[in-house]
């Protein structure tokens, strides 16, 4: 079935599957080392599942997944400034 899909659609499907795995497996709460290990194993699995993806595609999926696991803004009470002074606002 994957053979009939265009490269872009194949990447979209693999990316969506990666995000689904990330959300289901709780890897967002894992340490960075554990996230990298988990991502290595998951990308290897996706490479087997989608053999038409090139190594460059799998590298891109890895990078997308790691960025997804480490958002630029950490949300949560410990990360938020509680006053304007804490935020460094003049």
PyMOL commands that place a pseudoatom at each C-alpha (Angstrom):
pseudoatom trace, name=CA, resn=UNK, resi=1, chain=A, elem=C, hetatm=0, pos=[0.000, 0.000, 0.000]
pseudoatom trace, name=CA, resn=UNK, resi=2, chain=A, elem=C, hetatm=0, pos=[2.849, 2.403, 0.826]
pseudoatom trace, name=CA, resn=UNK, resi=3, chain=A, elem=C, hetatm=0, pos=[4.249, 1.953, -2.684]
pseudoatom trace, name=CA, resn=UNK, resi=4, chain=A, elem=C, hetatm=0, pos=[1.236, 3.747, -4.153]
pseudoatom trace, name=CA, resn=UNK, resi=5, chain=A, elem=C, hetatm=0, pos=[1.606, 6.728, -1.826]
pseudoatom trace, name=CA, resn=UNK, resi=6, chain=A, elem=C, hetatm=0, pos=[3.587, 9.753, -2.914]
pseudoatom trace, name=CA, resn=UNK, resi=7, chain=A, elem=C, hetatm=0, pos=[6.717, 10.608, -0.939]
pseudoatom trace, name=CA, resn=UNK, resi=8, chain=A, elem=C, hetatm=0, pos=[5.055, 13.600, 0.732]
pseudoatom trace, name=CA, resn=UNK, resi=9, chain=A, elem=C, hetatm=0, pos=[2.020, 11.590, 1.834]
pseudoatom trace, name=CA, resn=UNK, resi=10, chain=A, elem=C, hetatm=0, pos=[4.287, 8.830, 3.101]
pseudoatom trace, name=CA, resn=UNK, resi=11, chain=A, elem=C, hetatm=0, pos=[6.251, 11.348, 5.199]
pseudoatom trace, name=CA, resn=UNK, resi=12, chain=A, elem=C, hetatm=0, pos=[2.997, 12.830, 6.503]
pseudoatom trace, name=CA, resn=UNK, resi=13, chain=A, elem=C, hetatm=0, pos=[1.757, 9.399, 7.536]
pseudoatom trace, name=CA, resn=UNK, resi=14, chain=A, elem=C, hetatm=0, pos=[5.055, 8.504, 9.239]
pseudoatom trace, name=CA, resn=UNK, resi=15, chain=A, elem=C, hetatm=0, pos=[5.145, 11.889, 11.023]
pseudoatom trace, name=CA, resn=UNK, resi=16, chain=A, elem=C, hetatm=0, pos=[1.574, 11.477, 12.244]
pseudoatom trace, name=CA, resn=UNK, resi=17, chain=A, elem=C, hetatm=0, pos=[2.377, 7.990, 13.492]
pseudoatom trace, name=CA, resn=UNK, resi=18, chain=A, elem=C, hetatm=0, pos=[5.459, 9.330, 15.293]
pseudoatom trace, name=CA, resn=UNK, resi=19, chain=A, elem=C, hetatm=0, pos=[3.390, 12.019, 17.046]
pseudoatom trace, name=CA, resn=UNK, resi=20, chain=A, elem=C, hetatm=0, pos=[0.822, 9.407, 18.016]
pseudoatom trace, name=CA, resn=UNK, resi=21, chain=A, elem=C, hetatm=0, pos=[3.540, 7.208, 19.543]
pseudoatom trace, name=CA, resn=UNK, resi=22, chain=A, elem=C, hetatm=0, pos=[5.030, 10.192, 21.406]
pseudoatom trace, name=CA, resn=UNK, resi=23, chain=A, elem=C, hetatm=0, pos=[1.676, 11.103, 22.921]
pseudoatom trace, name=CA, resn=UNK, resi=24, chain=A, elem=C, hetatm=0, pos=[0.750, 7.526, 23.861]
pseudoatom trace, name=CA, resn=UNK, resi=25, chain=A, elem=C, hetatm=0, pos=[4.089, 6.461, 25.319]
pseudoatom trace, name=CA, resn=UNK, resi=26, chain=A, elem=C, hetatm=0, pos=[4.632, 9.266, 27.828]
pseudoatom trace, name=CA, resn=UNK, resi=27, chain=A, elem=C, hetatm=0, pos=[8.045, 10.098, 26.408]
pseudoatom trace, name=CA, resn=UNK, resi=28, chain=A, elem=C, hetatm=0, pos=[7.338, 13.815, 26.909]
pseudoatom trace, name=CA, resn=UNK, resi=29, chain=A, elem=C, hetatm=0, pos=[7.975, 13.364, 30.648]
pseudoatom trace, name=CA, resn=UNK, resi=30, chain=A, elem=C, hetatm=0, pos=[11.176, 11.340, 30.141]
pseudoatom trace, name=CA, resn=UNK, resi=31, chain=A, elem=C, hetatm=0, pos=[14.719, 12.645, 30.577]
pseudoatom trace, name=CA, resn=UNK, resi=32, chain=A, elem=C, hetatm=0, pos=[16.522, 13.927, 27.483]
pseudoatom trace, name=CA, resn=UNK, resi=33, chain=A, elem=C, hetatm=0, pos=[18.722, 10.800, 27.378]
pseudoatom trace, name=CA, resn=UNK, resi=34, chain=A, elem=C, hetatm=0, pos=[15.681, 8.534, 27.572]
pseudoatom trace, name=CA, resn=UNK, resi=35, chain=A, elem=C, hetatm=0, pos=[13.939, 10.607, 24.900]
pseudoatom trace, name=CA, resn=UNK, resi=36, chain=A, elem=C, hetatm=0, pos=[16.907, 10.177, 22.545]
pseudoatom trace, name=CA, resn=UNK, resi=37, chain=A, elem=C, hetatm=0, pos=[17.027, 6.426, 23.170]
pseudoatom trace, name=CA, resn=UNK, resi=38, chain=A, elem=C, hetatm=0, pos=[13.276, 6.109, 22.687]
pseudoatom trace, name=CA, resn=UNK, resi=39, chain=A, elem=C, hetatm=0, pos=[13.436, 8.222, 19.522]
pseudoatom trace, name=CA, resn=UNK, resi=40, chain=A, elem=C, hetatm=0, pos=[16.289, 6.114, 18.085]
pseudoatom trace, name=CA, resn=UNK, resi=41, chain=A, elem=C, hetatm=0, pos=[14.248, 2.944, 18.579]
pseudoatom trace, name=CA, resn=UNK, resi=42, chain=A, elem=C, hetatm=0, pos=[11.033, 4.479, 17.273]
pseudoatom trace, name=CA, resn=UNK, resi=43, chain=A, elem=C, hetatm=0, pos=[12.689, 5.898, 14.152]
pseudoatom trace, name=CA, resn=UNK, resi=44, chain=A, elem=C, hetatm=0, pos=[14.239, 2.482, 13.493]
pseudoatom trace, name=CA, resn=UNK, resi=45, chain=A, elem=C, hetatm=0, pos=[10.740, 0.969, 13.752]
pseudoatom trace, name=CA, resn=UNK, resi=46, chain=A, elem=C, hetatm=0, pos=[9.309, 3.613, 11.396]
pseudoatom trace, name=CA, resn=UNK, resi=47, chain=A, elem=C, hetatm=0, pos=[12.124, 2.896, 8.939]
pseudoatom trace, name=CA, resn=UNK, resi=48, chain=A, elem=C, hetatm=0, pos=[11.085, -0.764, 8.898]
pseudoatom trace, name=CA, resn=UNK, resi=49, chain=A, elem=C, hetatm=0, pos=[7.411, 0.127, 8.640]
pseudoatom trace, name=CA, resn=UNK, resi=50, chain=A, elem=C, hetatm=0, pos=[7.990, 2.640, 5.808]
pseudoatom trace, name=CA, resn=UNK, resi=51, chain=A, elem=C, hetatm=0, pos=[10.888, 1.165, 3.806]
pseudoatom trace, name=CA, resn=UNK, resi=52, chain=A, elem=C, hetatm=0, pos=[10.430, 3.707, 0.983]
pseudoatom trace, name=CA, resn=UNK, resi=53, chain=A, elem=C, hetatm=0, pos=[11.625, 6.502, 3.275]
pseudoatom trace, name=CA, resn=UNK, resi=54, chain=A, elem=C, hetatm=0, pos=[15.266, 7.457, 2.752]
pseudoatom trace, name=CA, resn=UNK, resi=55, chain=A, elem=C, hetatm=0, pos=[17.771, 7.903, 5.573]
pseudoatom trace, name=CA, resn=UNK, resi=56, chain=A, elem=C, hetatm=0, pos=[17.408, 11.687, 5.161]
pseudoatom trace, name=CA, resn=UNK, resi=57, chain=A, elem=C, hetatm=0, pos=[13.645, 11.340, 5.705]
pseudoatom trace, name=CA, resn=UNK, resi=58, chain=A, elem=C, hetatm=0, pos=[14.185, 9.319, 8.871]
pseudoatom trace, name=CA, resn=UNK, resi=59, chain=A, elem=C, hetatm=0, pos=[16.710, 11.888, 10.120]
pseudoatom trace, name=CA, resn=UNK, resi=60, chain=A, elem=C, hetatm=0, pos=[14.136, 14.606, 9.526]
pseudoatom trace, name=CA, resn=UNK, resi=61, chain=A, elem=C, hetatm=0, pos=[11.515, 12.616, 11.445]
pseudoatom trace, name=CA, resn=UNK, resi=62, chain=A, elem=C, hetatm=0, pos=[13.981, 12.171, 14.324]
pseudoatom trace, name=CA, resn=UNK, resi=63, chain=A, elem=C, hetatm=0, pos=[14.621, 15.924, 14.472]
pseudoatom trace, name=CA, resn=UNK, resi=64, chain=A, elem=C, hetatm=0, pos=[10.909, 16.728, 14.299]
pseudoatom trace, name=CA, resn=UNK, resi=65, chain=A, elem=C, hetatm=0, pos=[10.218, 14.255, 17.098]
pseudoatom trace, name=CA, resn=UNK, resi=66, chain=A, elem=C, hetatm=0, pos=[12.954, 15.616, 19.353]
pseudoatom trace, name=CA, resn=UNK, resi=67, chain=A, elem=C, hetatm=0, pos=[11.737, 19.196, 18.822]
pseudoatom trace, name=CA, resn=UNK, resi=68, chain=A, elem=C, hetatm=0, pos=[8.207, 18.064, 19.655]
pseudoatom trace, name=CA, resn=UNK, resi=69, chain=A, elem=C, hetatm=0, pos=[9.469, 16.518, 22.902]
pseudoatom trace, name=CA, resn=UNK, resi=70, chain=A, elem=C, hetatm=0, pos=[11.275, 19.739, 23.883]
pseudoatom trace, name=CA, resn=UNK, resi=71, chain=A, elem=C, hetatm=0, pos=[8.967, 22.685, 23.279]
pseudoatom trace, name=CA, resn=UNK, resi=72, chain=A, elem=C, hetatm=0, pos=[10.523, 26.141, 23.198]
pseudoatom trace, name=CA, resn=UNK, resi=73, chain=A, elem=C, hetatm=0, pos=[8.235, 27.248, 26.026]
pseudoatom trace, name=CA, resn=UNK, resi=74, chain=A, elem=C, hetatm=0, pos=[7.930, 24.960, 29.023]
pseudoatom trace, name=CA, resn=UNK, resi=75, chain=A, elem=C, hetatm=0, pos=[4.473, 25.139, 30.481]
pseudoatom trace, name=CA, resn=UNK, resi=76, chain=A, elem=C, hetatm=0, pos=[3.759, 24.597, 34.129]
pseudoatom trace, name=CA, resn=UNK, resi=77, chain=A, elem=C, hetatm=0, pos=[3.712, 26.348, 37.471]
pseudoatom trace, name=CA, resn=UNK, resi=78, chain=A, elem=C, hetatm=0, pos=[7.443, 25.975, 38.082]
pseudoatom trace, name=CA, resn=UNK, resi=79, chain=A, elem=C, hetatm=0, pos=[8.325, 27.564, 34.745]
pseudoatom trace, name=CA, resn=UNK, resi=80, chain=A, elem=C, hetatm=0, pos=[5.964, 30.533, 34.909]
pseudoatom trace, name=CA, resn=UNK, resi=81, chain=A, elem=C, hetatm=0, pos=[6.912, 33.917, 36.331]
pseudoatom trace, name=CA, resn=UNK, resi=82, chain=A, elem=C, hetatm=0, pos=[4.602, 34.848, 39.193]
pseudoatom trace, name=CA, resn=UNK, resi=83, chain=A, elem=C, hetatm=0, pos=[5.177, 38.616, 39.084]
pseudoatom trace, name=CA, resn=UNK, resi=84, chain=A, elem=C, hetatm=0, pos=[6.290, 41.182, 36.546]
pseudoatom trace, name=CA, resn=UNK, resi=85, chain=A, elem=C, hetatm=0, pos=[9.607, 41.471, 38.415]
pseudoatom trace, name=CA, resn=UNK, resi=86, chain=A, elem=C, hetatm=0, pos=[10.159, 37.707, 38.015]
pseudoatom trace, name=CA, resn=UNK, resi=87, chain=A, elem=C, hetatm=0, pos=[9.543, 38.089, 34.293]
pseudoatom trace, name=CA, resn=UNK, resi=88, chain=A, elem=C, hetatm=0, pos=[12.164, 40.827, 34.025]
pseudoatom trace, name=CA, resn=UNK, resi=89, chain=A, elem=C, hetatm=0, pos=[9.674, 43.412, 32.824]
pseudoatom trace, name=CA, resn=UNK, resi=90, chain=A, elem=C, hetatm=0, pos=[10.746, 47.004, 33.488]
for i in range(1, 90): cmd.bond("trace and resi %d" % i, "trace and resi %d" % (i + 1))
show_as sticks, trace
zoom trace
